[in-house]
Amino acid sequence: MSNLLPILMFVIAALHWRLKIIGVSYLLMLAYKIASQPMTVEGFSGLTPNSFFGGVLFQWINPKAWVIAIGGISAVRASN
């Protein structure tokens, strides 16, 4: 069952192209919706966004950053 999608993509190359077009169209639609929304301040709590350095320090508790770092270290260690 896991080999079905690659076989379909190989046999029906047009399906792959259509999926790309659909994906790009969906992302462009979402970008348009986000960009065209009016900016409101409902429920403003008075909190300000993190600064650049605050964002850098926040990465220490980001689990995705840990997974990527460990994966990168493992890849380098495995190649040695």
C-alpha positions in Angstrom: 0.0 0.0 0.0 2.9 2.4 0.7 4.2 2.0 -2.8 0.9 2.9 -4.5 1.4 6.7 -4.5 4.9 6.6 -6.1 3.6 4.2 -8.8 0.7 6.5 -9.5 3.1 9.5 -9.7 5.3 7.6 -12.1 2.5 6.3 -14.3 0.4 9.4 -14.3 2.8 12.3 -14.4 0.0 14.7 -15.0 -1.4 14.0 -11.6 1.8 15.2 -10.0 1.7 18.4 -12.0 -2.0 19.0 -11.1 -1.3 18.4 -7.4 1.5 21.0 -7.5 -0.9 23.5 -9.2 -3.6 22.8 -6.7 -1.2 23.2 -3.8 0.2 26.4 -5.0 -3.3 27.8 -5.7 -4.4 26.9 -2.2 -1.3 28.6 -0.7 -1.9 31.7 -2.8 -5.6 31.8 -1.8 -4.6 31.6 1.9 -2.0 34.4 1.4 -4.6 36.6 -0.2 -7.1 36.0 2.6 -4.6 36.8 5.2 -3.4 39.9 3.4 -6.9 41.2 2.7 -8.2 40.9 6.2 -8.8 44.2 8.0 -6.5 44.9 10.9 -8.5 45.0 14.1 -7.4 45.2 17.7 -10.2 43.3 19.3 -9.1 41.6 22.5 -5.8 43.5 22.7 -4.1 42.3 25.9 -1.3 44.9 26.0 1.3 42.3 25.4 4.0 43.1 22.9 5.7 40.7 20.5 9.1 39.3 21.3 12.2 41.1 20.0 14.6 39.4 17.7 16.8 38.3 20.5 13.8 37.2 22.5 12.8 35.0 19.6 16.3 33.5 19.4 16.2 32.7 23.1 12.7 31.2 22.7 14.1 28.6 20.4 15.7 26.8 23.3 12.2 25.6 24.3 11.1 24.8 20.8 10.8 21.0 20.4 11.0 21.2 16.6 14.3 23.0 16.8 15.6 20.2 19.1 14.5 17.5 16.7 16.2 19.3 13.8 19.4 19.9 15.7 19.6 16.3 16.9 18.9 15.0 13.4 21.6 17.2 11.9 24.1 16.1 14.5 23.2 12.5 13.9 23.6 12.9 10.2 27.1 14.4 10.6 28.2 11.8 13.2 26.9 8.9 10.9 28.9 10.1 8.0 32.2 10.1 10.0 
